[in-house]
Amino acid sequence: MKIRATLFLSEQSRTFVFKGRLGWAMVQLVEAGAKGVTPISRPAPRWSGYVFDLRELGIPIETIMEPHEGNYPGLHARYVLSCDAEILPLGSEALT
């Protein structure tokens, strides 16, 4: 997967090109909107790593810690993109 992501930050915009898992993670964040994503709702091997890499590029992603019950109660992260964004596929691959 290769995408172009345009982020609308305050009065300016920034455009990035992502491929592979970072592209996939960016698509998931944009599609989720204000409700965000969790490793439970959108399983992936390294959500925390994808978020770290995207933040290093200057992409504003908020982490909300939420409690959960079950056999192993504790906290999990919900990641929310903190700006509006537009995603465009590059090449012939679909965004699924």
N, C-alpha and C positions, 0 to 999 in steps of 0.2 A: 504494500500500500504506500502510495506517495500522494501527499496532499499539500495544498497551499492554504494556510490559515491566516486570515487578516483579523487582528485584534483591534477593537475600538477602545482606546484608552483615553479618557477625558476628552481633550480637544484634538488628539492626534490618533493616528492608526499606525500599526506596525504589521508587516507581513513576514511570515516565516514559511519555509518549506520543510516538511517532515516526511520521513519514510519509516517503514517498519513499525515497530511497537510504539515509538513516540507518536507517529502519525495516528495509529489506532487509538492510543490514549487520548490524544487531542480531540479526535472525533467523538469519543465517548463523553468527554467533559462538555463539549459543545452541545451534543444531543440531549444530555441530562439537564442542562439549564440550571436553574436556581436550586433544584432538588439535589444536584450533585450525584456522585457515584461512590459506592463502597466496594471493597473487594468481595463482599458477599453478593451485591446486586449485579456486578459486572466482573466476574472472576478473571484474574490475570495473574501471572506468576510474580510480578514485582511492581505493584502499584506505587509503593513508596519510592522506589527507584525511578519510575517514570516521572512522578511528580517532582522529585528532586532535580532531575535533569531539565525538565521544563522550567522550573523556577530559576535555575542557573542561567537560562536564556532570557529571563526577565518576564516570564509569563505569570500573572498574578493568580495564584491558586490558594484558596483558603482551606485549612484543615479544621474540621469540627469533630471533636471526640464525642462519641455516643456510647452509652452503656448497652450491653446486650446480656441476655439470660442464657439458659441452657446448661449443658454439661460443663462448659468452661466459661462461666460468666466473667465479664470484664468490659473492656472498651474496644471499640473499633473506630477507624477513621472514615469520615465522609469528606471527599474532596470536591470543592466547588470552584469553578472558574469565576473569577471576580470581575469579569468584564464581558461585554458583548463580543461575539466573534462570528466570522463567516468562514466556512470550509468549502474548498473546491478541490475535486479530485484531479490529479495530474496523471496522464497516461490513460490506459484502457481499463484500469482496475476499478471495481465498484467499491462503494463505502459500506460494505456489509461485513 
